[in-house]
C-alpha cells in the first residue's frame, strides 16, 4: 500500500503543478501537448540524424584507413627518392653555401 499512496501522491502533485502552470501562463493544455509532441518528434529526428552521421563517420574512417594503408608503399618510395636526391645534391649545396658565404664577406 505504501507504493500505491506514493504513486497517487506523485500523480496528484504533477496534476496540480500542471494546472497551476497552465493557469499562470494562460496556456491551453491542448496547445501545450501539441508543442510537446512536436518537440519530441524533432528530438527523435535529431537523434536519428546523429546516428546516421555517426555511421557515415565510421564508414569514412574505415575508407581513410584503407587508403592510408594502400598509400604507405608509395609514401615510402617517395621518401627513399627524396633521401637519394638529397644525398646527390649535398655537395652542390655545400658549394653554393660556400659561394654565398664568400659573397657576404665582400
VENZI-V940471 format. One record per run of one state. SS is the DSSP state (hx for helix, st for strand, lp for the rest). FROM is the first residue (numbers start at 1). TO is the last residue. If there is no record, write none. Layout:
((SS | FROM | TO) (SS | FROM | TO))
//
This chain:
((lp | 1 | 1) (hx | 2 | 25) (lp | 26 | 28) (hx | 29 | 105) (lp | 106 | 106))
//
